[in-house]
Amino acid sequence: MQPRRFERLIEFLLLAAAALSVFTTAGIILVLAVETIEFLREVSIVEFLTGTEWTPLFANRHFGVLPLVAGTLLVSGIAMLVALPMGLLAAVYLSEYAPDGVRRLVKPVLEVLAGVPTVVYGYFALMFVTPLLQRVFPQMSGFNALSPGIVMGIMILPLVSSLSEDAMRAVPSGLREGAYALGATRMQTALQVVVPAAFSGITAAFILAVSRAVGETMIVAIAAGQQPRLTANPFVPLETMTAYIVQVSLGDTPQGTLEYRTIFAVGMLLFLMTFGLNLVSTWLRERFREEYS
Amino acid sequence: MKHRADLAFRVLAMATLVVALVTLGALIIDVMADGAHRLSWQFLTSLASRRPEDAGIYHALAGSIWVIVLTGLLALPLGVASAIYLEEYGTASRLARFIEINISNLAAVPSIIYGLLGLGLFVRTMNMGRSVLAGACTLALLALPVVILSTREALRTVPKSIREASYALGATKWQTIWYQVLPMAFPGILTGLILSLSRAIGETAPLITIGALTYIPFAPDSVWSPFTVLPIQIFNWVSRPQAAFKENAAAGILVLMGLLLAMNAAAVFLRDRFQRQGRS
């Protein structure tokens, strides 16, 4: 083969590999959409999105997804109450205070925390955190939202702190020096100059963290229970969207049945929620990059 | 007064880090205390069993290794090819920019969604069934964004002068990449691959969704075999009410974490060697 044509061929093959990612996205949307449309032929979209009972596996079937959404939001909310303040504090400390030695010690620990498989966190939530919390709240059930929420928060903390730290480190040092020159303390500089300057980057990190929490599966599948319930009570068992998909996948639900399609409909909703959050996060990060370049 | 607030803030921030550290410590100690006494040669070489004291992890460990090796074989060429295109060819084109945005969005899609994709595409449409191959294809798609990202970083560390010297000797673009750039970047690429596989090996949800079995009393013998993996076996044991199975779960976690540790150590070793080479 002529060298030039060979070069062309190679470039085409490389492009094809790169385009695979676009096909993956298209594949996800297609697979979810096909089954969701079939699902919506039998269940009205109004019932699906506004119904308050989710019992597709019972004889008396209801397809209101709100209990699953509420369960997801409750656990994610608890996780965010842990991950956001702690992650931001850790980031401020690492970016503005910590000497190099401390940073070298702490960063690998955070990486390990982020790398622990989620099924391990699930075990930890069920077997360690829940019994511990039950000593404080005796009315708490063995499956609940609080314990997986807290553990999920710890799991997401490294994501929040490392992305926020990146954002704060990108703030030009001239701003800090200006604040010091005006007599500000380190804390005043950090909280009133650096954090506001890095605000869109930090917000992007927060949103990405929410998206992670919403899509997290094994911790809630193990420690939150399998009872769809429209509640804000963190002490009782409930079910999240992801845990429902796992529950159905574990059983042997035949293809083509309405039960089988429910997991794609729930998956579609989950995909749209996380995809929307990711887009906002990307947009905010891009904007932040422009501000200081 | 101002400085006292400053000190209080610093203490609070450090306390946060201590909480993170203590949690990690508690997790490790808890799992060790629950499961260490179950670890034995018998546990590593026995198959699943209804009796917790006879049950072992062999089939799941073998399944994990099958799936992860195949995932690596699929993700490495695809990931490297994508990265080469984005880094060396399509740097400024709109198409490349679109692909980039796509990849960064894919990286944040929940893993369970990949499981639904695998179920619809590989298991049903392509008729792979609930096989090792279907699991590996699913995990390869999941791992790709990370492999691409780390490969691009590795490619970027190759100095421009190397490329220019190669061009000056009359090499074509592909010859330059194949004979000069890739060999130099290879240790870095491999490090990234191992790290992304160490994430994939802990993935549970996508494999449950494609229908990997939770109770399977044999190890896979081909890419078409049904299979289970370590995290699914752990999940299966955690979900049982008997305390003895929970101890098995803890022992399984120790095996999984050991595997992760070994993979990460290999990655760090490669990275160190790579850095020393780069300097000399």
HADDOCK unambig.tbl for C-alpha pairs under 7 A between the chains (distance, minus, plus):
assign (segid A and resid 7 and name CA) (segid B and resid 174 and name CA) 6.47 0.50 0.50
assign (segid A and resid 14 and name CA) (segid B and resid 81 and name CA) 5.11 0.50 0.50
assign (segid A and resid 14 and name CA) (segid B and resid 82 and name CA) 5.94 0.50 0.50
assign (segid A and resid 14 and name CA) (segid B and resid 85 and name CA) 5.42 0.50 0.50
assign (segid A and resid 15 and name CA) (segid B and resid 82 and name CA) 6.81 0.50 0.50
assign (segid A and resid 15 and name CA) (segid B and resid 85 and name CA) 5.95 0.50 0.50
assign (segid A and resid 17 and name CA) (segid B and resid 78 and name CA) 5.65 0.50 0.50
assign (segid A and resid 17 and name CA) (segid B and resid 81 and name CA) 5.94 0.50 0.50
assign (segid A and resid 17 and name CA) (segid B and resid 82 and name CA) 5.16 0.50 0.50
assign (segid A and resid 18 and name CA) (segid B and resid 81 and name CA) 6.95 0.50 0.50
assign (segid A and resid 18 and name CA) (segid B and resid 82 and name CA) 3.99 0.50 0.50
assign (segid A and resid 18 and name CA) (segid B and resid 85 and name CA) 6.73 0.50 0.50
assign (segid A and resid 19 and name CA) (segid B and resid 99 and name CA) 6.73 0.50 0.50
assign (segid A and resid 21 and name CA) (segid B and resid 102 and name CA) 6.76 0.50 0.50
assign (segid A and resid 21 and name CA) (segid B and resid 103 and name CA) 6.15 0.50 0.50
assign (segid A and resid 22 and name CA) (segid B and resid 99 and name CA) 6.46 0.50 0.50
assign (segid A and resid 22 and name CA) (segid B and resid 102 and name CA) 6.33 0.50 0.50
assign (segid A and resid 27 and name CA) (segid B and resid 117 and name CA) 6.93 0.50 0.50
assign (segid A and resid 28 and name CA) (segid B and resid 117 and name CA) 5.37 0.50 0.50
assign (segid A and resid 31 and name CA) (segid B and resid 117 and name CA) 6.23 0.50 0.50
assign (segid A and resid 31 and name CA) (segid B and resid 120 and name CA) 5.87 0.50 0.50
assign (segid A and resid 86 and name CA) (segid B and resid 16 and name CA) 5.82 0.50 0.50
assign (segid A and resid 89 and name CA) (segid B and resid 13 and name CA) 5.16 0.50 0.50
assign (segid A and resid 90 and name CA) (segid B and resid 13 and name CA) 5.74 0.50 0.50
assign (segid A and resid 90 and name CA) (segid B and resid 16 and name CA) 6.35 0.50 0.50
assign (segid A and resid 90 and name CA) (segid B and resid 17 and name CA) 6.24 0.50 0.50
assign (segid A and resid 93 and name CA) (segid B and resid 13 and name CA) 5.88 0.50 0.50
assign (segid A and resid 113 and name CA) (segid B and resid 24 and name CA) 6.67 0.50 0.50
assign (segid A and resid 115 and name CA) (segid B and resid 199 and name CA) 6.80 0.50 0.50
assign (segid A and resid 117 and name CA) (segid B and resid 202 and name CA) 4.83 0.50 0.50
assign (segid A and resid 117 and name CA) (segid B and resid 203 and name CA) 6.79 0.50 0.50
assign (segid A and resid 119 and name CA) (segid B and resid 204 and name CA) 6.99 0.50 0.50
assign (segid A and resid 119 and name CA) (segid B and resid 231 and name CA) 6.38 0.50 0.50
assign (segid A and resid 119 and name CA) (segid B and resid 235 and name CA) 6.62 0.50 0.50
assign (segid A and resid 120 and name CA) (segid B and resid 253 and name CA) 6.55 0.50 0.50
assign (segid A and resid 123 and name CA) (segid B and resid 238 and name CA) 6.81 0.50 0.50
assign (segid A and resid 124 and name CA) (segid B and resid 27 and name CA) 6.25 0.50 0.50
assign (segid A and resid 154 and name CA) (segid B and resid 20 and name CA) 6.87 0.50 0.50
assign (segid A and resid 186 and name CA) (segid B and resid 6 and name CA) 6.87 0.50 0.50
assign (segid A and resid 187 and name CA) (segid B and resid 6 and name CA) 5.34 0.50 0.50
assign (segid A and resid 212 and name CA) (segid B and resid 110 and name CA) 6.99 0.50 0.50
assign (segid A and resid 215 and name CA) (segid B and resid 110 and name CA) 4.89 0.50 0.50
assign (segid A and resid 216 and name CA) (segid B and resid 110 and name CA) 6.91 0.50 0.50
assign (segid A and resid 217 and name CA) (segid B and resid 205 and name CA) 6.46 0.50 0.50
assign (segid A and resid 218 and name CA) (segid B and resid 205 and name CA) 6.51 0.50 0.50
assign (segid A and resid 222 and name CA) (segid B and resid 239 and name CA) 6.88 0.50 0.50
assign (segid A and resid 246 and name CA) (segid B and resid 205 and name CA) 6.93 0.50 0.50
assign (segid A and resid 246 and name CA) (segid B and resid 208 and name CA) 6.65 0.50 0.50
assign (segid A and resid 246 and name CA) (segid B and resid 209 and name CA) 6.26 0.50 0.50
assign (segid A and resid 249 and name CA) (segid B and resid 208 and name CA) 6.35 0.50 0.50
assign (segid A and resid 249 and name CA) (segid B and resid 209 and name CA) 5.18 0.50 0.50
assign (segid A and resid 249 and name CA) (segid B and resid 211 and name CA) 6.23 0.50 0.50
assign (segid A and resid 250 and name CA) (segid B and resid 208 and name CA) 6.76 0.50 0.50
assign (segid A and resid 267 and name CA) (segid B and resid 113 and name CA) 6.44 0.50 0.50
assign (segid A and resid 271 and name CA) (segid B and resid 113 and name CA) 6.97 0.50 0.50
assign (segid A and resid 274 and name CA) (segid B and resid 109 and name CA) 6.76 0.50 0.50
assign (segid A and resid 275 and name CA) (segid B and resid 109 and name CA) 6.90 0.50 0.50
assign (segid A and resid 278 and name CA) (segid B and resid 105 and name CA) 6.47 0.50 0.50
assign (segid A and resid 278 and name CA) (segid B and resid 108 and name CA) 6.75 0.50 0.50
